[in-house]
Structure formats: structure tokens, C-alpha cells
Amino acid sequence: MPAHDEQLASFRRSIDNIDAALIHMLAERFRITQAVGEYKARVTLPPADPGREARQIARLRGLAEEAQLDPEFSEKFLRFIIEEVIRHHERAASNSSIT
């Protein structure tokens, strides 16, 4: 392989840009879910909503299939995010009950 492969470098720049966009989108998603957690704590709703979670997983599995992305991977990824969001909501609920 040449010392500098321009095609590979171009692919990697694209990957780097996509990774940066993913981080920014996740940050925005978590800002919004943080507000949801604070709201749920304030109005005493449970941190988790299994019905919504199931609907979201089904919806995003369908989107993954349409995008030719492995739906199993997308579900694992979404479940990881959901678990983190619930953890944040539980923290918000416990902080709300302290005050």
C-alpha cells in the first residue's frame, strides 16, 4: 500500500465527519431526554415507558431495514441509548424526591 493512499484518506475523512455528526446528534438527543427526565420527575411519571420503548424499537428496526442497516445492530444500539436515558431519568427522579 502506498505511503499515502488518497482514496483511503478520503474514505476516512468521510467517516470522521459522520462520527462527528453522530456525536453532535447524540448530544442533542440527550439534552432533550434530560428535559424529559426532569419533566417526568416534576409530574411524578415513571422513568421508563416500556410501551413507548417497544414502539420506538419497532419503528427504528423498520427504518434500519429500509436503510439497509442490520436491524439487530440498530436495536442493540437503541437499547443501549434507552438504558442510558432511563438511568438519567431515574437520577432526575431521585434528585426531585430529595428536594
C-alpha positions as CSV (number, residue, x, y, z in Angstrom):
1,M,0.0,0.0,0.0
2,P,1.4,3.4,-0.9
3,A,2.6,5.7,1.9
4,H,-0.4,8.0,1.3
5,D,-3.4,6.4,-0.3
6,E,-5.7,9.3,-1.3
7,Q,-8.8,7.1,-1.7
8,L,-8.4,5.6,1.8
9,A,-7.7,9.1,3.2
10,S,-10.9,10.3,1.5
11,F,-13.0,7.5,3.0
12,R,-11.5,8.2,6.4
13,R,-12.3,11.9,6.2
14,S,-15.9,11.0,5.4
15,I,-16.0,8.6,8.3
16,D,-14.6,11.2,10.6
17,N,-17.2,13.7,9.5
18,I,-20.0,11.2,10.1
19,D,-18.7,10.3,13.5
20,A,-18.6,14.0,14.5
21,A,-22.2,14.4,13.3
22,L,-23.3,11.3,15.3
23,I,-21.7,12.8,18.5
24,H,-23.5,16.1,18.0
25,M,-26.8,14.4,17.3
26,L,-26.4,12.2,20.4
27,A,-25.6,15.2,22.5
28,E,-28.7,17.0,21.3
29,R,-30.8,13.9,21.8
30,F,-29.5,13.6,25.4
31,R,-30.2,17.3,26.1
32,I,-33.8,16.7,25.1
33,T,-34.2,13.5,27.1
34,Q,-32.7,15.3,30.1
35,A,-35.5,17.8,29.9
36,V,-38.0,14.9,29.5
37,G,-36.5,13.3,32.7
38,E,-36.8,16.5,34.6
39,Y,-40.4,16.9,33.5
40,K,-41.3,13.3,34.4
41,A,-39.8,13.8,37.8
42,R,-41.7,17.0,38.3
43,V,-45.1,15.5,37.4
44,T,-44.2,12.1,39.0
45,L,-44.2,10.0,35.9
46,P,-42.1,6.8,35.9
47,P,-38.6,7.0,34.4
48,A,-39.3,4.2,31.9
49,D,-42.1,3.8,29.5
50,P,-41.9,0.2,28.2
51,G,-44.8,0.8,25.6
52,R,-43.0,3.7,24.0
53,E,-39.7,1.9,24.1
54,A,-41.2,-1.1,22.3
55,R,-42.9,1.2,19.7
56,Q,-39.6,3.1,19.1
57,I,-37.6,-0.1,18.7
58,A,-40.1,-1.5,16.2
59,R,-40.2,1.8,14.3
60,L,-36.4,2.1,14.2
61,R,-35.9,-1.5,13.2
62,G,-38.2,-0.8,10.2
63,L,-36.2,2.3,9.4
64,A,-33.0,0.3,9.6
65,E,-34.3,-2.3,7.2
66,E,-35.3,0.5,4.8
67,A,-31.8,2.0,5.1
68,Q,-30.2,-1.5,4.6
69,L,-28.7,-1.4,8.1
70,D,-28.8,-4.5,10.2
71,P,-31.9,-4.2,12.3
72,E,-30.3,-6.3,15.1
73,F,-27.5,-3.8,15.3
74,S,-29.9,-0.9,15.3
75,E,-31.9,-2.4,18.1
76,K,-28.9,-3.1,20.2
77,F,-27.7,0.5,19.7
78,L,-31.2,1.9,20.6
79,R,-31.5,-0.3,23.6
80,F,-28.1,1.0,24.8
81,I,-29.3,4.6,24.4
82,I,-32.7,3.8,26.1
83,E,-30.9,2.2,29.1
84,E,-28.8,5.3,29.5
85,V,-31.8,7.6,29.2
86,I,-33.7,5.7,31.8
87,R,-30.7,5.9,34.1
88,H,-30.7,9.7,33.7
89,H,-34.5,9.8,34.3
90,E,-34.1,7.7,37.5
91,R,-31.4,10.1,38.7
92,A,-33.7,13.1,38.0
93,A,-36.5,11.3,39.9
94,S,-34.3,10.6,42.9
95,N,-33.0,14.2,42.9
96,S,-36.5,15.5,42.7
97,S,-37.6,13.5,45.7
98,I,-34.7,14.8,47.7
99,T,-35.7,18.5,47.2
